[in-house]
Amino acid sequence: MAARKGSASSAKAGANVSAEELTQYYRDMLLIRRFEEKAGQLYGMGLIGGFCHLYIGQEAVVVGLEAAAKEGDKRVTSYRDHGHMLACGMDPKGVMAELTGRADGYSKGKGGSMHMFSKEKHFYGGHGIVGAQVPIGAGLAFSDKYKGNDNVTFAYFGDGAANQGQVAETYNMAQLWDLPVVFVIENNQYAMGTSVQRATKSPDFYERGIAYGISGEEVDGMDVLAVKAAGEKAVAHCRAGKGPYILEIKTYRYRGHSMSDPAKYRTREEVQKIREERDAIEHVRQLLLTGKHATEEDLKAIDKEIKLVVNESAEFAKESPEPALEELWTDIYADAAPQNA
């Protein structure tokens, strides 16, 4: 892990963050963590089938970047996607219902953990093919440039996907056409079960854009304020018509690659050390307490409220019906190509 870039990064970002905003970041990150913990429980109970990739530990990445986004901005990501859905405002009930394959889910129970979408929230899905969402993100950005607006697309992918050939091709195309896309590399140190040190000869992923003239930087992904500050810089670059930007965000996942991964490629001591010393939620919790923006009782009340929301989403999912058999034949082909989507 890269060392935390000192208190200066937090202090600098914090200059433009109110106590209310900081509390909201805490709330948003806590919602993702409690939701993912509940999803893990439901998976263990057999209520979630197929693949399930949890976001526990990486919450500051998407919460920080969403804080830098505006209405109209788009996002597309990989299969570790539940946190992204919640951060952009999708309803926890609909997300959990989709996880459990129910009719009230965002994809009517047909997408599961890895494939749900929200046109309303401009969330263009989690994608199961490694790296395939990166050119899709560039396509979304091309659409916005073609329409002449100042929207930006966040294309998220991991350190493993960063070695995909289609990523390099997309870098070239995006810079050639000055596309307003922020390439977000969520470097959680392990591509499935292989560490970055073993898998790549050039581990500074943000520098790979240099060959194409793309600006980029490394960010402490365990500090939500540092992520927000970097996100604001990146989107300003894109909105000014300067083309794409690369953010390599150093983060860490506490669970295995998926629920079926025993994670024997790393020690428990390594995971525990990160939890104790660098946890992103605990970092904000301490900022709230030391800055006297909240009391222990305030934070306990927030946790209680979040747990209630998550429990309600689980009960909603359990009570939602399974999709009707007729749904097998819907949403296969579009009747007409949308012109203003």
Number of C-alpha atoms within 10 A of each C-alpha: 12 12 9 17 12 10 11 11 18 21 13 13 17 19 9 10 14 11 15 12 13 19 19 14 24 25 21 23 27 22 24 29 22 19 28 21 16 18 25 20 13 18 18 12 10 11 15 21 15 13 17 23 22 27 24 21 25 28 30 31 31 29 26 26 25 22 20 18 20 11 10 15 20 23 27 25 28 25 22 23 23 28 25 26 26 19 22 22 14 20 15 24 22 23 28 32 31 27 32 28 27 27 20 22 28 24 21 19 27 21 19 24 29 22 20 26 20 15 10 9 16 18 22 21 23 25 22 16 10 17 24 18 26 30 19 18 28 26 17 25 30 20 17 21 19 10 11 9 11 17 22 30 29 29 26 26 26 23 26 23 22 24 16 14 10 17 19 18 12 18 26 17 16 24 20 14 14 19 29 33 34 26 26 25 24 24 29 22 20 22 17 16 16 14 16 18 11 10 14 15 8 12 16 14 20 23 18 18 20 12 10 14 16 21 19 22 16 19 27 24 30 29 28 31 29 27 30 27 21 24 27 17 13 26 26 17 19 23 18 10 13 16 23 31 30 26 24 24 28 24 25 25 19 19 17 20 19 17 17 11 13 12 17 9 13 14 9 11 9 10 15 13 11 17 17 9 10 19 22 25 24 17 16 23 22 13 18 20 14 11 11 10 16 17 14 11 9 12 17 11 12 17 17 11 14 20 17 13 16 23 17 15 21 24 13 18 26 17 12 20 15 18 16 11 7 7 13 10 8 8 10 8 8 8 7 6 8 7 5 6 6
